[in-house]
Amino acid sequence: MSRDRTSHWKEVATAVHYARAAVQVGLGAGEKKLLQAYFPPSTKILEVGCGAGRVARGLLALGYPQVLATDFSPVMVNFAREVLGELNPAWANLVQQEDVTQLSFPDASFEGVIYAFNGLMCLPDLAHRTRALREIYRVLKPGGVFFCSAADREQGPFATQWSAVNPAKDEVLGDSWHDTPSSPVFMHSSTEAETRAELEAADFKVLTSPLSSDVAVENQFMKDFAGVTRFYIASKII
């Protein structure tokens, strides 16, 4: 029997881990640099896969008032409300439950969408990623910007290990389970070309896709939390 690739995100222990990260880690230096470069403070932003509110909390604290944080997991939503409400009780109302593969919002509702910390790659498979990207594209306004990150199997500390992997016929290269403080988590490690192709297949125009290590020097908290990842900035073609 195959394992549930979403179960990790429904556990209280996982939410506790991410709630701690929201407070201790906050926005990474690379995230902050790119988000401030491509998202003016007036941007109406949807965050999908918000976890316990790490990115939303950071953006709200930076003076981004129009942030709506969403996650499919009711456990994560509850923790995110606590994390945001701790800074400002009104911010707890800026979190709601949403499935990124079938968002409830009308077309062209947001000027920016964020899917941080490899969230897109933690979806169960390519079909789910495809549906998610189409939904994100749909709810973005023309010219709107999408920010996401993805573990890169050709770059970073695990590149050598991935280069030696020869998947079986029923396996997908890049799919793997990783141990965490709470439970194993599923994640797909992509290549830059692969993720660019998925974004372009959803009609996005990729503006830039740097490795996080090329964007900014991270503090030790972020290095321990996220390691090296690849950022993607894409726009909805007008």
C-alpha positions as CSV (number, residue, x, y, z in Angstrom):
1,M,0.0,0.0,0.0
2,S,1.4,3.4,-1.0
3,R,1.9,6.0,1.7
4,D,-0.3,9.1,2.0
5,R,1.9,11.9,0.6
6,T,-0.1,14.6,2.4
7,S,-0.3,13.1,5.9
8,H,2.7,14.9,7.2
9,W,1.0,18.3,6.9
10,K,-2.0,17.2,8.9
11,E,-0.1,16.4,12.0
12,V,0.1,18.6,15.1
13,A,3.8,17.8,15.6
14,T,4.5,19.1,12.1
15,A,2.5,22.3,12.7
16,V,4.4,22.8,16.0
17,H,7.7,22.5,14.1
18,Y,6.6,25.1,11.6
19,A,5.2,27.4,14.2
20,R,8.6,27.5,15.9
21,A,10.2,28.3,12.5
22,A,7.7,31.1,11.9
23,V,8.9,32.8,15.1
24,Q,12.6,31.8,15.1
25,V,13.5,31.8,11.4
26,G,11.1,34.2,9.8
27,L,11.6,35.3,6.2
28,G,14.9,34.2,4.8
29,A,17.3,36.9,3.5
30,G,16.8,35.6,-0.1
31,E,13.1,35.4,0.2
32,K,13.0,38.9,1.6
33,K,15.2,40.3,-1.1
34,L,13.2,38.8,-4.0
35,L,9.8,39.5,-2.5
36,Q,10.6,43.1,-1.9
37,A,12.0,43.4,-5.5
38,Y,9.0,41.9,-7.2
39,F,6.1,42.6,-4.8
40,P,5.5,46.3,-3.8
41,P,4.0,46.7,-0.4
42,S,0.6,47.5,-2.0
43,T,0.4,44.1,-3.7
44,K,-2.7,42.1,-3.0
45,I,-1.0,38.7,-2.2
46,L,-2.3,35.2,-1.9
47,E,0.0,32.8,-0.1
48,V,-0.8,29.1,-0.7
49,G,0.7,26.3,1.4
50,C,1.3,28.9,4.2
51,G,2.1,26.2,6.8
52,A,2.1,27.9,10.2
53,G,2.4,31.4,8.8
54,R,6.1,32.0,8.6
55,V,6.1,34.0,5.3
56,A,2.8,35.8,5.9
57,R,4.0,36.9,9.4
58,G,7.2,38.2,7.9
59,L,5.4,40.1,5.1
60,L,2.8,41.6,7.4
61,A,5.5,42.8,9.8
62,L,7.3,44.4,6.8
63,G,4.3,46.5,6.0
64,Y,2.4,44.3,3.4
65,P,-1.2,44.8,4.6
66,Q,-2.9,42.8,1.8
67,V,-1.8,39.2,2.5
68,L,-4.1,36.3,2.6
69,A,-2.5,33.1,3.9
70,T,-4.0,29.7,3.0
71,D,-3.3,26.0,3.5
72,F,-5.2,22.8,2.8
73,S,-4.5,21.5,6.3
74,P,-6.9,22.6,9.1
75,V,-4.1,21.9,11.6
76,M,-1.8,24.3,9.8
77,V,-4.5,26.9,9.4
78,N,-5.2,26.9,13.2
79,F,-1.5,27.2,14.0
80,A,-1.0,30.0,11.5
81,R,-3.9,31.9,13.0
82,E,-2.2,31.6,16.4
83,V,1.2,32.7,15.0
84,L,-0.2,35.7,13.2
85,G,-2.6,36.7,15.9
86,E,0.2,36.7,18.5
87,L,1.6,39.8,16.7
88,N,-1.7,41.4,15.9
89,P,-5.1,39.8,16.8
90,A,-6.6,41.1,13.6
91,W,-4.1,39.2,11.5
92,A,-5.6,35.9,12.7
93,N,-8.4,36.7,10.3
94,L,-6.0,36.7,7.3
95,V,-5.8,32.9,7.3
96,Q,-8.2,30.5,5.7
97,Q,-8.3,26.9,4.5
98,E,-7.9,26.4,0.7
99,D,-6.9,23.6,-1.6
100,V,-4.4,25.0,-4.1
101,T,-5.6,22.6,-6.7
102,Q,-9.2,24.0,-6.6
103,L,-9.1,27.5,-5.2
104,S,-12.4,29.2,-4.3
105,F,-11.4,32.7,-5.6
106,P,-12.7,34.3,-8.8
107,D,-10.4,34.7,-11.7
108,A,-7.8,37.5,-11.5
109,S,-8.3,38.1,-7.8
110,F,-4.7,38.7,-6.8
111,E,-1.6,40.6,-8.0
112,G,0.8,38.2,-6.5
113,V,0.9,34.6,-5.3
114,I,3.5,32.9,-3.1
115,Y,4.2,29.2,-2.7
116,A,7.3,29.2,-0.5
117,F,9.6,26.6,1.0
118,N,9.3,23.9,-1.7
119,G,5.6,23.8,-1.1
120,L,4.8,23.1,-4.8
121,M,7.2,20.2,-4.8
122,C,5.5,18.6,-1.7
123,L,2.3,18.1,-3.7
124,P,1.8,14.3,-4.4
125,D,2.7,14.3,-8.1
126,L,3.0,16.1,-11.4
127,A,-0.8,16.0,-11.9
128,H,-1.3,17.9,-8.7
129,R,1.4,20.4,-9.5
130,T,-0.1,21.0,-12.9
131,R,-3.6,21.6,-11.4
132,A,-2.1,23.9,-8.8
133,L,-0.1,26.0,-11.3
134,R,-3.2,26.4,-13.5
135,E,-5.2,27.5,-10.5
136,I,-2.5,30.0,-9.4
137,Y,-2.4,31.3,-13.0
138,R,-6.2,31.7,-13.0
139,V,-6.4,33.7,-9.8
140,L,-3.6,36.0,-10.8
141,K,-4.4,39.3,-12.5
142,P,-2.7,39.8,-15.9
143,G,0.9,40.8,-15.2
144,G,0.7,39.3,-11.7
145,V,3.8,37.7,-10.2
146,F,4.2,34.2,-8.8
147,F,7.0,33.3,-6.4
148,C,7.9,29.7,-5.5
149,S,10.9,27.6,-4.6
150,A,12.0,24.1,-5.3
151,A,14.8,21.8,-4.3
152,D,17.2,21.3,-7.2
153,R,18.6,17.9,-7.7
154,E,21.3,19.1,-10.0
155,Q,22.7,21.7,-7.7
156,G,23.3,22.0,-4.0
157,P,24.4,19.4,-1.3
158,F,22.5,16.4,-2.7
159,A,23.4,16.7,-6.4
160,T,26.0,13.9,-6.2
161,Q,23.5,11.6,-4.6
162,W,20.8,12.3,-7.2
163,S,23.2,11.9,-10.1
164,A,23.7,8.2,-9.0
165,V,20.0,7.4,-8.7
166,N,18.5,5.1,-11.4
167,P,14.7,4.9,-10.6
168,A,12.7,1.8,-11.3
169,K,10.1,1.8,-14.1
170,D,7.3,2.7,-11.6
171,E,9.3,5.4,-9.9
172,V,9.7,9.1,-10.8
173,L,13.2,10.6,-10.7
174,G,13.3,13.2,-8.0
175,D,10.5,11.8,-5.8
176,S,11.7,10.9,-2.3
177,W,10.8,10.8,1.4
178,H,12.8,12.8,3.9
179,D,13.0,12.4,7.6
180,T,11.8,15.4,9.7
181,P,11.4,16.0,13.5
182,S,7.8,14.9,13.2
183,S,7.3,12.4,10.4
184,P,8.6,11.6,6.9
185,V,7.7,14.1,4.3
186,F,7.3,13.6,0.6
187,M,9.0,16.0,-1.8
188,H,10.0,16.1,-5.4
189,S,13.4,17.4,-6.2
190,S,13.4,18.9,-9.7
191,T,15.8,20.4,-12.1
192,E,15.7,24.0,-13.2
193,A,14.7,23.0,-16.7
194,E,11.9,20.7,-15.4
195,T,10.3,23.3,-13.2
196,R,10.7,26.0,-15.9
197,A,8.9,23.7,-18.3
198,E,6.0,23.1,-15.8
199,L,5.6,26.8,-15.2
200,E,5.7,27.5,-19.0
201,A,3.2,24.7,-19.6
202,A,0.8,26.7,-17.3
203,D,1.4,29.8,-19.5
204,F,3.7,31.5,-17.0
205,K,6.7,33.5,-18.2
206,V,9.7,32.7,-16.0
207,L,11.6,35.9,-15.1
208,T,14.4,34.5,-13.1
209,S,15.3,31.3,-11.3
210,P,18.4,31.7,-9.1
211,L,19.7,29.4,-6.4
212,S,19.1,30.8,-2.9
213,S,22.8,30.8,-2.2
214,D,23.3,33.2,-5.2
215,V,20.7,35.6,-3.9
216,A,21.7,36.3,-0.3
217,V,23.7,34.9,2.6
218,E,21.4,33.3,5.0
219,N,21.7,33.1,8.8
220,Q,22.2,29.8,10.5
221,F,18.5,29.4,11.4
222,M,17.5,29.5,7.7
223,K,20.4,27.3,6.6
224,D,19.3,24.7,9.1
225,F,15.7,25.1,8.2
226,A,15.7,25.2,4.4
227,G,19.2,24.5,3.1
228,V,19.9,25.4,-0.5
229,T,16.9,25.8,-2.8
230,R,16.1,27.4,-6.1
231,F,13.7,30.4,-6.3
232,Y,11.4,31.0,-9.3
233,I,9.8,34.3,-10.2
234,A,7.2,34.0,-13.0
235,S,4.6,36.4,-14.4
236,K,1.1,35.9,-15.9
237,I,1.5,36.8,-19.5
238,I,-0.7,39.8,-20.4
